[in-house]
């Protein structure tokens, strides 16, 4: 039996559908804080359970009888996420889960310019120290989060780290790779770099969008303080502003530029390059 936490989220839903192409949904238990949000998946035959990182008793029930569990990392303040991840890992060990698959992030180092480095690096270290069998998937940035919406309106892209390249990958491709890691043999105690097949900077993204949309899109590299002010003006909470600015500072330093073939190997098929994704965005 395979379990998934965070099943009501975008990635969780994609993973569920990818798993349905490989195994019977009845062999997959989808965990989420609010199972009512995944009734459509339950109707497809998936088992569902309450799985709340802040409620260990719910995790004990959700993980009971599982062979493998996918822990989809949470969003939120650094300390909160690490505490939640540790609770989920501890619950998996206590429940006798044979292997934990964890969705980490590219370049999970304490030295990273992004707070995500320390968050995921800390979780990875804890997981390895438990002695559990593990598979770590270091997912790069989602193609769906590549900058495009504002450009359609204004013709401008502006952020910190604009010259840094990122090997974006779509959620669907991450899900296909994750399904491979969950269902195939030979992935225990392995760490995979989950990236797209090309890395583009903001100026290259602007060029692709300009050609695709038939209008001039420009890119600008913003000072971190100016970028923080822009994000704050949009109403983002301070901790989110800090995370986003850090991510883009790390981008500028080249932390997310490396390309790996791990995703396509796990998925068993090619993954979509960012250029192809950008060209698919309606004008």
Protein Blocks (a to p, Z undefined) as FASTA:
>chain_A
ZZdehklpmklmmmmmmmmmmmcfklpccddfblmlmmmmmmnopacddddfklmklmmm
mmgopabdcddddeddfklmmmmmmmmmmmmmmnopabdcddddehiafklmbfklmmmm
mmmmmmmmnopacddddddddfklpcfklmmmnopacdehklpccddddfklmmmmmmmm
mmmghiaoiacddddfbdcdfklmmmmmmmmnopacddddddfklmmmmmmmnopafklm
mmmmmmmmmmmnopmmpccfklmmmnopacddfklmmmmpcZZ
